[in-house]
Amino acid sequence: MSSLVGAALLPLVYFTPYYVAVLQNGVLHELLRLQLVVAGCLFFWPMLGGESLPAWCTPPVRVAIGFLDGLLDALPGILIMTSPGTLAATYYLSVRHGWGPAPHEDQRFGGGLMLTLAEMVGLPFLAGQLVAWIRADRAEAAAVDRRLDRVVAERGRGGGAGAGVDAALVGDRSGATR
């Protein structure tokens, strides 16, 4: 949910009069920074920790959410880069110096920078989620192996009729093939 809030926040900021107000008011500018940091923390902290997430948010689900978040994070930069006009044009024309790129070119560069930075943060996050998934899968496989080993050992001691069948299905654990 916080990913959607963050993705919706940026277009609402840049494509509404709020952006011009933020540029002209220092308090609003700091408030916007706080809004962006809080939205990012609401997404990243639970995803990185995993303990506070619901049971259905397994590692594969977190990878899918991370992938979708990467796509959503790309949207504001793309929208700003491809905007047909200059955002907050009157403000930028009033503070324009005689040097540097034209406001619209500067905006396109800024949108590209937003896109690049979003992906530079998102890709390592996604890689971390993939590593967490691999580790969780290994831990789950080890737990299943231990459980099956106990079942085979118990049935082998008891001399049950199905002991040989279970051992054949599980495989020979006595060798050093692991």
C-alpha positions, 0 to 999 in steps of 0.5 A: 500500500505504501508503494502505491502512496509513494507512486501516487505522491510524486505525480500529484506533487509535480503535476499540480499547483502544489509544486509551485507552492513548494518551490516558493515556500521553504516550509512546504519544501521541507514538508514535501521532503518529510512526506517523501521520506516517510512514504519510502520508509513505510515501504522499505522497512517492513519489506527489509525486515519481514517480521512485521509483514503478514504471513501471505507476504512470502519471499516470492510475493516480496520479489513481485512487490519489489518488481512492481515498485520498480515499475511504479518508481519509474513513472514520475521520471518518465512523465517528467521527461516526456511532459510536453511543457515545462512544469512550473514554467513561470517560476523557473523562468523567473529564476532563470540565469543566463547560463545552463540549459533551457528550462524544458531541457533541464526538466527532461534531464531532471526526469532522467535523473529521477528515473536513474536514481529510482532504479539505482535504489530499486535494483539492489532492493530487488536483488536483496529480496531475491537473495532473501527468497533463496535463503528462505527456500534453502531453510525450508528445504533443510527443515523438510529434509530433517522432518523426512529423515525423522519419519524414515528413522522412526519407521525404520526402527518400528519395522513398519511395512512402509519403511522401505517405500518411504526410504525409496521415495526420500532417497538414501541419506546415509551416503555422503552425497550432500 
